[in-house]
Amino acid sequence: MSEASDSDSTILVTGGSGTVGHAIRWAVSRYHPLFGRKGGENWIFLSSSDGDLRDYESARAVFEKHKPDQVIHLAARVGGVFENTRKPVDFLRDNLAIDQNKAELRPVDKVRKLVSCLSTCIFPDNTSYPINEAMLHNGPPHHSNYGYAYAKRMLDISNQAYSSQHHCNFTAVIPTNVYGPYDDFREGCHFIPAMIQRVVEAKQKGLVKIQVPGSGKALRQFIYSRDLAKIMIWMLRMYDSSEPLIVSVDQDQEISIKAAVELICELSMFSGHVEWDISQTDGQLKKTADVTRMKRLIGSFDFTPLQKGLMETLEWYNANQNHVRKHHASSDGATANYDTIKPHL
């Protein structure tokens, strides 16, 4: 795989104000031979306030303004398992529109490289483990997020089709569950930010117990947003295949939701009782991802240990909890939750 020239390169990051978008800002603000900003690179980070990417003309205006030649595509409608269950049409419609508008702009903006972000939650529900890239379309996704899952599967199909017909260098990363600073703490958010908010506020209010939906038996591999950011930058520069790439910590670092909750309570010094609401769904009980191909391509990569990553996320939340995104996303294109991509529980 050969590295593309970075001379006078404009790199546009959609969803630039979200968790992974901020992590990419963090990475390129530091010197690193592989992951830092290079000479001649102009990084532009978009948020939903810059334009509604669901609308073709709005998206066209944004891309014509900045004229990027490389794109990291993070913008999406996202949410936790319960929000996905309630609004499958919204997740399907909005994500299809965002992703297809981005692809259709190829003749306008002359993008020569595009890296999008998928999620392991879009894999088949009934499958063997660990899952690998070749298994993405081998059956229906879990019923709890089928609207989002089918839309994001179409993003992979789109990347393959554009690469085949128009010889575009379009590809995607498939991370496991992402967490980190600048996460989304609004209603319907994902597991880690929801638990951090719940535990911290319970401690501040002096509560003796918290209630958590599900049984806690589901297993997950968690990846720190800054680790994912580094690998996405590597993919932008070094990865030339249209086949998506699973990015995750090793299988032996998979832990239960119950263990993750206990760790958040411990790091927050919350000693209250955790009550599990087993009337609520666990989502998929297992989504173990195979990272063999990632290791073969990238080689040695030091992922942030979960305890360290959670501690840094907690410290960020404690310092910023009066300013984090806590309110429910509105239904209009101006302020809805299209700024970030975080795989579902």
Contacts in CASP RR format, 6 or more apart in sequence:
PFRMAT RR
TARGET T0000
AUTHOR 0000-0000-0000
METHOD contacts of the structure
MODEL  1
MSEASDSDSTILVTGGSGTVGHAIRWAVSRYHPLFGRKGGENWIFLSSSD
GDLRDYESARAVFEKHKPDQVIHLAARVGGVFENTRKPVDFLRDNLAIDQ
NKAELRPVDKVRKLVSCLSTCIFPDNTSYPINEAMLHNGPPHHSNYGYAY
AKRMLDISNQAYSSQHHCNFTAVIPTNVYGPYDDFREGCHFIPAMIQRVV
EAKQKGLVKIQVPGSGKALRQFIYSRDLAKIMIWMLRMYDSSEPLIVSVD
QDQEISIKAAVELICELSMFSGHVEWDISQTDGQLKKTADVTRMKRLIGS
FDFTPLQKGLMETLEWYNANQNHVRKHHASSDGATANYDTIKPHL
1 238 0 8 1.000
1 239 0 8 1.000
1 240 0 8 1.000
1 297 0 8 1.000
2 238 0 8 1.000
2 240 0 8 1.000
3 237 0 8 1.000
3 238 0 8 1.000
4 70 0 8 1.000
4 112 0 8 1.000
4 113 0 8 1.000
4 237 0 8 1.000
6 38 0 8 1.000
6 39 0 8 1.000
6 40 0 8 1.000
6 41 0 8 1.000
6 237 0 8 1.000
7 40 0 8 1.000
8 40 0 8 1.000
8 42 0 8 1.000
9 40 0 8 1.000
9 41 0 8 1.000
9 42 0 8 1.000
9 69 0 8 1.000
9 70 0 8 1.000
10 42 0 8 1.000
10 44 0 8 1.000
10 66 0 8 1.000
10 67 0 8 1.000
10 68 0 8 1.000
10 69 0 8 1.000
10 70 0 8 1.000
11 41 0 8 1.000
11 42 0 8 1.000
11 43 0 8 1.000
11 44 0 8 1.000
11 68 0 8 1.000
11 69 0 8 1.000
11 70 0 8 1.000
11 71 0 8 1.000
11 72 0 8 1.000
11 236 0 8 1.000
12 44 0 8 1.000
12 46 0 8 1.000
12 63 0 8 1.000
12 66 0 8 1.000
12 68 0 8 1.000
12 70 0 8 1.000
12 71 0 8 1.000
12 72 0 8 1.000
13 21 0 8 1.000
13 24 0 8 1.000
13 43 0 8 1.000
13 44 0 8 1.000
13 45 0 8 1.000
13 46 0 8 1.000
13 71 0 8 1.000
13 72 0 8 1.000
13 74 0 8 1.000
14 46 0 8 1.000
14 53 0 8 1.000
14 71 0 8 1.000
14 72 0 8 1.000
14 73 0 8 1.000
14 74 0 8 1.000
14 75 0 8 1.000
14 102 0 8 1.000
15 21 0 8 1.000
15 45 0 8 1.000
15 46 0 8 1.000
15 47 0 8 1.000
15 48 0 8 1.000
15 74 0 8 1.000
15 75 0 8 1.000
15 76 0 8 1.000
15 338 0 8 1.000
15 339 0 8 1.000
15 340 0 8 1.000
15 341 0 8 1.000
16 22 0 8 1.000
16 24 0 8 1.000
16 25 0 8 1.000
16 45 0 8 1.000
16 46 0 8 1.000
16 47 0 8 1.000
16 74 0 8 1.000
16 75 0 8 1.000
16 339 0 8 1.000
16 340 0 8 1.000
17 45 0 8 1.000
17 46 0 8 1.000
17 47 0 8 1.000
17 48 0 8 1.000
17 182 0 8 1.000
17 339 0 8 1.000
17 340 0 8 1.000
18 47 0 8 1.000
18 74 0 8 1.000
18 182 0 8 1.000
18 184 0 8 1.000
18 339 0 8 1.000
18 340 0 8 1.000
19 178 0 8 1.000
19 179 0 8 1.000
19 180 0 8 1.000
19 181 0 8 1.000
19 182 0 8 1.000
19 183 0 8 1.000
19 184 0 8 1.000
19 225 0 8 1.000
19 340 0 8 1.000
19 341 0 8 1.000
19 342 0 8 1.000
20 74 0 8 1.000
20 117 0 8 1.000
20 178 0 8 1.000
20 225 0 8 1.000
20 228 0 8 1.000
20 229 0 8 1.000
20 232 0 8 1.000
20 340 0 8 1.000
20 341 0 8 1.000
20 342 0 8 1.000
21 45 0 8 1.000
21 72 0 8 1.000
21 74 0 8 1.000
21 182 0 8 1.000
21 229 0 8 1.000
21 340 0 8 1.000
22 181 0 8 1.000
22 182 0 8 1.000
22 225 0 8 1.000
23 180 0 8 1.000
23 181 0 8 1.000
23 182 0 8 1.000
23 225 0 8 1.000
23 226 0 8 1.000
23 228 0 8 1.000
23 229 0 8 1.000
24 43 0 8 1.000
24 45 0 8 1.000
24 72 0 8 1.000
24 229 0 8 1.000
24 232 0 8 1.000
24 233 0 8 1.000
25 43 0 8 1.000
25 45 0 8 1.000
26 226 0 8 1.000
26 229 0 8 1.000
27 35 0 8 1.000
27 36 0 8 1.000
27 226 0 8 1.000
27 229 0 8 1.000
27 230 0 8 1.000
27 233 0 8 1.000
28 35 0 8 1.000
28 36 0 8 1.000
28 37 0 8 1.000
28 41 0 8 1.000
28 43 0 8 1.000
28 233 0 8 1.000
29 36 0 8 1.000
29 37 0 8 1.000
30 36 0 8 1.000
32 230 0 8 1.000
34 230 0 8 1.000
34 233 0 8 1.000
34 234 0 8 1.000
34 237 0 8 1.000
35 229 0 8 1.000
35 230 0 8 1.000
35 233 0 8 1.000
35 234 0 8 1.000
36 233 0 8 1.000
37 43 0 8 1.000
44 66 0 8 1.000
44 68 0 8 1.000
46 62 0 8 1.000
46 75 0 8 1.000
47 339 0 8 1.000
48 75 0 8 1.000
48 333 0 8 1.000
48 334 0 8 1.000
48 335 0 8 1.000
48 336 0 8 1.000
48 338 0 8 1.000
48 339 0 8 1.000
49 334 0 8 1.000
49 335 0 8 1.000
50 62 0 8 1.000
51 58 0 8 1.000
51 59 0 8 1.000
51 61 0 8 1.000
51 62 0 8 1.000
52 58 0 8 1.000
52 59 0 8 1.000
52 333 0 8 1.000
52 334 0 8 1.000
52 338 0 8 1.000
53 59 0 8 1.000
53 62 0 8 1.000
53 75 0 8 1.000
53 97 0 8 1.000
53 98 0 8 1.000
53 101 0 8 1.000
53 102 0 8 1.000
53 338 0 8 1.000
54 94 0 8 1.000
54 97 0 8 1.000
54 98 0 8 1.000
54 101 0 8 1.000
54 333 0 8 1.000
54 338 0 8 1.000
55 97 0 8 1.000
55 101 0 8 1.000
55 333 0 8 1.000
56 101 0 8 1.000
56 104 0 8 1.000
59 101 0 8 1.000
59 102 0 8 1.000
59 105 0 8 1.000
60 101 0 8 1.000
60 105 0 8 1.000
60 108 0 8 1.000
63 105 0 8 1.000
63 108 0 8 1.000
63 109 0 8 1.000
64 108 0 8 1.000
64 109 0 8 1.000
66 109 0 8 1.000
67 109 0 8 1.000
67 110 0 8 1.000
68 109 0 8 1.000
68 111 0 8 1.000
69 109 0 8 1.000
69 110 0 8 1.000
69 111 0 8 1.000
69 112 0 8 1.000
69 113 0 8 1.000
70 111 0 8 1.000
70 112 0 8 1.000
70 113 0 8 1.000
70 114 0 8 1.000
70 236 0 8 1.000
71 102 0 8 1.000
71 109 0 8 1.000
71 111 0 8 1.000
71 113 0 8 1.000
71 114 0 8 1.000
71 115 0 8 1.000
72 114 0 8 1.000
72 115 0 8 1.000
72 232 0 8 1.000
72 236 0 8 1.000
73 99 0 8 1.000
73 102 0 8 1.000
73 114 0 8 1.000
73 115 0 8 1.000
73 116 0 8 1.000
73 117 0 8 1.000
74 116 0 8 1.000
74 117 0 8 1.000
74 340 0 8 1.000
74 341 0 8 1.000
75 98 0 8 1.000
75 102 0 8 1.000
75 338 0 8 1.000
75 339 0 8 1.000
75 341 0 8 1.000
76 94 0 8 1.000
76 95 0 8 1.000
76 98 0 8 1.000
76 99 0 8 1.000
76 117 0 8 1.000
76 152 0 8 1.000
76 338 0 8 1.000
76 340 0 8 1.000
76 341 0 8 1.000
77 90 0 8 1.000
77 91 0 8 1.000
77 94 0 8 1.000
77 95 0 8 1.000
77 98 0 8 1.000
77 148 0 8 1.000
77 336 0 8 1.000
77 337 0 8 1.000
77 338 0 8 1.000
78 148 0 8 1.000
78 184 0 8 1.000
78 190 0 8 1.000
78 337 0 8 1.000
78 340 0 8 1.000
78 341 0 8 1.000
78 342 0 8 1.000
78 344 0 8 1.000
79 91 0 8 1.000
79 148 0 8 1.000
79 184 0 8 1.000
79 188 0 8 1.000
79 189 0 8 1.000
79 190 0 8 1.000
79 337 0 8 1.000
79 342 0 8 1.000
79 344 0 8 1.000
80 145 0 8 1.000
80 188 0 8 1.000
80 189 0 8 1.000
80 190 0 8 1.000
80 191 0 8 1.000
80 344 0 8 1.000
80 345 0 8 1.000
81 144 0 8 1.000
81 145 0 8 1.000
81 281 0 8 1.000
81 283 0 8 1.000
81 344 0 8 1.000
81 345 0 8 1.000
82 188 0 8 1.000
82 213 0 8 1.000
82 280 0 8 1.000
82 281 0 8 1.000
83 187 0 8 1.000
83 188 0 8 1.000
84 91 0 8 1.000
84 144 0 8 1.000
84 145 0 8 1.000
84 147 0 8 1.000
84 148 0 8 1.000
84 344 0 8 1.000
85 144 0 8 1.000
85 145 0 8 1.000
85 281 0 8 1.000
88 145 0 8 1.000
88 146 0 8 1.000
88 147 0 8 1.000
88 148 0 8 1.000
89 147 0 8 1.000
91 145 0 8 1.000
91 147 0 8 1.000
91 148 0 8 1.000
91 151 0 8 1.000
92 147 0 8 1.000
92 148 0 8 1.000
92 150 0 8 1.000
92 151 0 8 1.000
94 336 0 8 1.000
94 338 0 8 1.000
95 147 0 8 1.000
95 148 0 8 1.000
95 151 0 8 1.000
95 152 0 8 1.000
95 155 0 8 1.000
96 151 0 8 1.000
96 154 0 8 1.000
98 338 0 8 1.000
99 116 0 8 1.000
99 151 0 8 1.000
99 152 0 8 1.000
99 154 0 8 1.000
99 155 0 8 1.000
99 158 0 8 1.000
100 154 0 8 1.000
100 158 0 8 1.000
102 114 0 8 1.000
103 158 0 8 1.000
103 162 0 8 1.000
103 170 0 8 1.000
105 111 0 8 1.000
106 162 0 8 1.000
106 166 0 8 1.000
106 168 0 8 1.000
111 168 0 8 1.000
112 168 0 8 1.000
112 169 0 8 1.000
113 169 0 8 1.000
113 170 0 8 1.000
113 236 0 8 1.000
114 159 0 8 1.000
114 168 0 8 1.000
114 169 0 8 1.000
114 170 0 8 1.000
114 171 0 8 1.000
115 171 0 8 1.000
115 172 0 8 1.000
115 173 0 8 1.000
115 232 0 8 1.000
115 235 0 8 1.000
115 236 0 8 1.000
115 239 0 8 1.000
116 155 0 8 1.000
116 159 0 8 1.000
116 170 0 8 1.000
116 171 0 8 1.000
116 172 0 8 1.000
116 173 0 8 1.000
117 172 0 8 1.000
117 173 0 8 1.000
117 175 0 8 1.000
117 232 0 8 1.000
117 341 0 8 1.000
118 152 0 8 1.000
118 155 0 8 1.000
118 156 0 8 1.000
118 172 0 8 1.000
118 173 0 8 1.000
118 174 0 8 1.000
118 175 0 8 1.000
118 244 0 8 1.000
119 152 0 8 1.000
119 174 0 8 1.000
119 175 0 8 1.000
119 341 0 8 1.000
119 343 0 8 1.000
119 344 0 8 1.000
120 131 0 8 1.000
120 174 0 8 1.000
120 175 0 8 1.000
120 176 0 8 1.000
120 177 0 8 1.000
120 221 0 8 1.000
120 246 0 8 1.000
120 248 0 8 1.000
120 287 0 8 1.000
120 289 0 8 1.000
120 343 0 8 1.000
121 141 0 8 1.000
121 142 0 8 1.000
121 145 0 8 1.000
121 148 0 8 1.000
121 149 0 8 1.000
121 284 0 8 1.000
121 287 0 8 1.000
121 343 0 8 1.000
121 344 0 8 1.000
121 345 0 8 1.000
122 136 0 8 1.000
122 141 0 8 1.000
122 145 0 8 1.000
122 148 0 8 1.000
122 149 0 8 1.000
122 150 0 8 1.000
122 152 0 8 1.000
122 153 0 8 1.000
123 131 0 8 1.000
123 135 0 8 1.000
123 136 0 8 1.000
123 141 0 8 1.000
123 287 0 8 1.000
124 135 0 8 1.000
124 137 0 8 1.000
124 138 0 8 1.000
124 139 0 8 1.000
124 140 0 8 1.000
124 141 0 8 1.000
125 139 0 8 1.000
125 140 0 8 1.000
125 141 0 8 1.000
125 142 0 8 1.000
125 143 0 8 1.000
125 284 0 8 1.000
126 139 0 8 1.000
126 140 0 8 1.000
127 135 0 8 1.000
127 138 0 8 1.000
127 139 0 8 1.000
128 135 0 8 1.000
129 286 0 8 1.000
129 288 0 8 1.000
130 251 0 8 1.000
130 288 0 8 1.000
130 289 0 8 1.000
130 290 0 8 1.000
131 246 0 8 1.000
131 287 0 8 1.000
131 288 0 8 1.000
131 289 0 8 1.000
131 290 0 8 1.000
132 246 0 8 1.000
132 289 0 8 1.000
132 290 0 8 1.000
132 292 0 8 1.000
132 293 0 8 1.000
133 174 0 8 1.000
133 243 0 8 1.000
133 244 0 8 1.000
133 245 0 8 1.000
133 246 0 8 1.000
133 293 0 8 1.000
136 153 0 8 1.000
136 156 0 8 1.000
136 174 0 8 1.000
136 244 0 8 1.000
137 153 0 8 1.000
137 156 0 8 1.000
140 146 0 8 1.000
141 149 0 8 1.000
141 150 0 8 1.000
141 153 0 8 1.000
142 149 0 8 1.000
142 283 0 8 1.000
142 284 0 8 1.000
144 281 0 8 1.000
144 283 0 8 1.000
144 284 0 8 1.000
145 344 0 8 1.000
148 344 0 8 1.000
155 172 0 8 1.000
156 172 0 8 1.000
156 244 0 8 1.000
158 170 0 8 1.000
159 170 0 8 1.000
159 171 0 8 1.000
159 172 0 8 1.000
159 242 0 8 1.000
159 244 0 8 1.000
160 242 0 8 1.000
162 168 0 8 1.000
162 170 0 8 1.000
163 169 0 8 1.000
163 170 0 8 1.000
163 171 0 8 1.000
163 242 0 8 1.000
164 242 0 8 1.000
169 240 0 8 1.000
169 242 0 8 1.000
170 242 0 8 1.000
171 235 0 8 1.000
171 239 0 8 1.000
171 241 0 8 1.000
171 242 0 8 1.000
171 243 0 8 1.000
171 244 0 8 1.000
171 245 0 8 1.000
172 244 0 8 1.000
172 245 0 8 1.000
173 228 0 8 1.000
173 231 0 8 1.000
173 232 0 8 1.000
173 235 0 8 1.000
173 244 0 8 1.000
173 245 0 8 1.000
173 247 0 8 1.000
174 244 0 8 1.000
174 245 0 8 1.000
174 246 0 8 1.000
174 247 0 8 1.000
174 289 0 8 1.000
175 223 0 8 1.000
175 228 0 8 1.000
175 246 0 8 1.000
175 247 0 8 1.000
175 248 0 8 1.000
175 343 0 8 1.000
176 220 0 8 1.000
176 221 0 8 1.000
176 222 0 8 1.000
176 223 0 8 1.000
176 246 0 8 1.000
176 247 0 8 1.000
176 248 0 8 1.000
176 249 0 8 1.000
176 287 0 8 1.000
176 289 0 8 1.000
176 343 0 8 1.000
177 190 0 8 1.000
177 191 0 8 1.000
177 192 0 8 1.000
177 220 0 8 1.000
177 221 0 8 1.000
177 222 0 8 1.000
177 223 0 8 1.000
177 342 0 8 1.000
177 343 0 8 1.000
177 344 0 8 1.000
177 345 0 8 1.000
178 222 0 8 1.000
178 223 0 8 1.000
178 224 0 8 1.000
178 225 0 8 1.000
178 228 0 8 1.000
178 341 0 8 1.000
178 342 0 8 1.000
178 343 0 8 1.000
179 190 0 8 1.000
179 192 0 8 1.000
179 193 0 8 1.000
179 222 0 8 1.000
179 223 0 8 1.000
179 224 0 8 1.000
179 225 0 8 1.000
179 309 0 8 1.000
179 310 0 8 1.000
179 313 0 8 1.000
179 342 0 8 1.000
180 192 0 8 1.000
180 224 0 8 1.000
180 225 0 8 1.000
180 226 0 8 1.000
180 309 0 8 1.000
180 312 0 8 1.000
180 313 0 8 1.000
180 316 0 8 1.000
181 225 0 8 1.000
181 312 0 8 1.000
181 313 0 8 1.000
181 316 0 8 1.000
181 317 0 8 1.000
182 225 0 8 1.000
182 316 0 8 1.000
183 189 0 8 1.000
183 190 0 8 1.000
183 192 0 8 1.000
183 193 0 8 1.000
183 196 0 8 1.000
183 225 0 8 1.000
183 313 0 8 1.000
183 317 0 8 1.000
183 324 0 8 1.000
183 342 0 8 1.000
184 190 0 8 1.000
184 193 0 8 1.000
184 325 0 8 1.000
184 337 0 8 1.000
184 340 0 8 1.000
184 342 0 8 1.000
185 193 0 8 1.000
185 194 0 8 1.000
185 196 0 8 1.000
185 197 0 8 1.000
185 317 0 8 1.000
185 324 0 8 1.000
185 325 0 8 1.000
185 326 0 8 1.000
186 325 0 8 1.000
186 326 0 8 1.000
186 327 0 8 1.000
186 328 0 8 1.000
186 329 0 8 1.000
186 337 0 8 1.000
187 327 0 8 1.000
187 328 0 8 1.000
188 194 0 8 1.000
188 328 0 8 1.000
189 342 0 8 1.000
190 342 0 8 1.000
190 343 0 8 1.000
190 344 0 8 1.000
190 345 0 8 1.000
191 220 0 8 1.000
191 257 0 8 1.000
191 260 0 8 1.000
191 345 0 8 1.000
192 222 0 8 1.000
192 260 0 8 1.000
192 264 0 8 1.000
192 310 0 8 1.000
192 313 0 8 1.000
193 317 0 8 1.000
195 212 0 8 1.000
195 260 0 8 1.000
195 261 0 8 1.000
195 264 0 8 1.000
196 264 0 8 1.000
196 268 0 8 1.000
196 313 0 8 1.000
196 314 0 8 1.000
196 317 0 8 1.000
197 317 0 8 1.000
197 321 0 8 1.000
197 326 0 8 1.000
198 210 0 8 1.000
198 212 0 8 1.000
199 210 0 8 1.000
199 264 0 8 1.000
199 265 0 8 1.000
199 268 0 8 1.000
199 270 0 8 1.000
200 268 0 8 1.000
200 270 0 8 1.000
200 314 0 8 1.000
200 317 0 8 1.000
200 318 0 8 1.000
200 321 0 8 1.000
202 209 0 8 1.000
202 210 0 8 1.000
202 270 0 8 1.000
202 272 0 8 1.000
203 268 0 8 1.000
203 269 0 8 1.000
203 270 0 8 1.000
207 272 0 8 1.000
208 272 0 8 1.000
208 273 0 8 1.000
209 272 0 8 1.000
209 273 0 8 1.000
209 274 0 8 1.000
209 275 0 8 1.000
210 270 0 8 1.000
210 272 0 8 1.000
210 273 0 8 1.000
210 274 0 8 1.000
210 275 0 8 1.000
211 275 0 8 1.000
211 276 0 8 1.000
211 277 0 8 1.000
212 261 0 8 1.000
212 274 0 8 1.000
212 275 0 8 1.000
212 276 0 8 1.000
212 277 0 8 1.000
213 276 0 8 1.000
213 277 0 8 1.000
213 280 0 8 1.000
213 281 0 8 1.000
214 257 0 8 1.000
214 276 0 8 1.000
214 277 0 8 1.000
214 278 0 8 1.000
214 279 0 8 1.000
214 280 0 8 1.000
214 281 0 8 1.000
214 282 0 8 1.000
215 258 0 8 1.000
215 276 0 8 1.000
215 278 0 8 1.000
215 282 0 8 1.000
216 256 0 8 1.000
216 257 0 8 1.000
216 258 0 8 1.000
216 261 0 8 1.000
216 276 0 8 1.000
216 282 0 8 1.000
217 256 0 8 1.000
217 257 0 8 1.000
217 258 0 8 1.000
217 282 0 8 1.000
217 285 0 8 1.000
218 256 0 8 1.000
218 257 0 8 1.000
218 282 0 8 1.000
218 283 0 8 1.000
218 284 0 8 1.000
218 285 0 8 1.000
218 286 0 8 1.000
218 345 0 8 1.000
219 254 0 8 1.000
219 255 0 8 1.000
219 256 0 8 1.000
219 257 0 8 1.000
219 285 0 8 1.000
219 286 0 8 1.000
219 287 0 8 1.000
219 288 0 8 1.000
220 254 0 8 1.000
220 255 0 8 1.000
220 256 0 8 1.000
220 257 0 8 1.000
220 260 0 8 1.000
220 287 0 8 1.000
220 345 0 8 1.000
221 248 0 8 1.000
221 249 0 8 1.000
221 251 0 8 1.000
221 253 0 8 1.000
221 254 0 8 1.000
221 287 0 8 1.000
221 288 0 8 1.000
221 289 0 8 1.000
222 249 0 8 1.000
222 255 0 8 1.000
222 260 0 8 1.000
222 306 0 8 1.000
223 247 0 8 1.000
223 248 0 8 1.000
223 249 0 8 1.000
223 303 0 8 1.000
224 303 0 8 1.000
224 304 0 8 1.000
224 306 0 8 1.000
224 309 0 8 1.000
224 312 0 8 1.000
226 304 0 8 1.000
227 301 0 8 1.000
227 303 0 8 1.000
227 304 0 8 1.000
228 247 0 8 1.000
230 301 0 8 1.000
231 247 0 8 1.000
231 294 0 8 1.000
231 298 0 8 1.000
231 301 0 8 1.000
234 298 0 8 1.000
235 245 0 8 1.000
239 245 0 8 1.000
239 297 0 8 1.000
245 293 0 8 1.000
245 294 0 8 1.000
245 297 0 8 1.000
246 289 0 8 1.000
246 290 0 8 1.000
246 291 0 8 1.000
246 293 0 8 1.000
246 294 0 8 1.000
247 291 0 8 1.000
247 294 0 8 1.000
248 289 0 8 1.000
248 291 0 8 1.000
248 294 0 8 1.000
249 291 0 8 1.000
249 303 0 8 1.000
249 306 0 8 1.000
250 291 0 8 1.000
251 288 0 8 1.000
251 289 0 8 1.000
251 290 0 8 1.000
251 291 0 8 1.000
253 303 0 8 1.000
253 306 0 8 1.000
254 288 0 8 1.000
255 306 0 8 1.000
257 282 0 8 1.000
257 345 0 8 1.000
258 276 0 8 1.000
260 306 0 8 1.000
261 274 0 8 1.000
262 274 0 8 1.000
263 306 0 8 1.000
263 307 0 8 1.000
263 310 0 8 1.000
264 310 0 8 1.000
264 314 0 8 1.000
265 271 0 8 1.000
265 272 0 8 1.000
265 274 0 8 1.000
267 307 0 8 1.000
267 310 0 8 1.000
267 311 0 8 1.000
267 314 0 8 1.000
268 314 0 8 1.000
283 345 0 8 1.000
295 301 0 8 1.000
304 312 0 8 1.000
317 324 0 8 1.000
329 335 0 8 1.000
329 336 0 8 1.000
329 337 0 8 1.000
330 336 0 8 1.000
END
